[in-house]
Amino acid sequence: MSEIKGQLLGIVLAIALFGVVFGIMVNSFGRTSTAIGERMVSAVQTSATYQDAP
């Protein structure tokens, strides 16, 4: 009976570990995409004029 409990504990801990890693990755990718989006918006809003070379 203790072997089954140990295996179940191992499975639960593995699922919890993967859940934590997945949560950290989702949060990180979300912040990164937001930062990139903000940089793109600021780049688009920057007005610059380019003149052709004579």
C-alpha positions in Angstrom: 0.0 0.0 0.0 2.9 2.4 0.7 4.3 1.9 -2.8 1.0 3.0 -4.3 1.0 6.1 -2.0 4.6 6.9 -3.0 3.8 6.6 -6.7 0.7 8.8 -6.3 2.8 11.4 -4.5 5.4 11.3 -7.2 2.7 11.8 -9.9 1.1 14.6 -8.0 4.5 16.3 -7.4 5.4 16.0 -11.1 2.1 17.4 -12.2 2.5 20.3 -9.8 6.0 21.0 -11.0 5.0 21.0 -14.6 2.1 23.3 -13.7 4.4 25.8 -12.0 6.8 25.8 -14.9 4.0 26.2 -17.4 2.6 29.2 -15.4 6.0 30.9 -15.3 6.4 30.4 -19.0 2.9 31.8 -19.8 3.6 34.8 -17.6 7.0 35.4 -19.2 5.7 35.1 -22.8 2.8 37.4 -21.9 5.1 40.1 -20.5 7.5 39.8 -23.4 4.7 40.1 -26.0 3.3 43.1 -24.3 6.7 44.8 -24.2 7.3 44.1 -27.9 3.8 45.4 -28.7 4.5 48.6 -26.8 7.8 49.1 -28.6 6.2 48.6 -32.0 3.5 51.1 -31.2 6.1 53.7 -30.1 8.1 53.0 -33.3 5.0 53.6 -35.5 4.1 56.8 -33.7 7.5 58.2 -34.1 7.3 60.6 -37.1 10.3 60.9 -39.3 10.6 62.3 -42.7 13.0 60.8 -45.2 14.2 62.7 -48.3 15.5 61.1 -51.4 19.1 61.7 -52.2 19.5 64.1 -55.1 
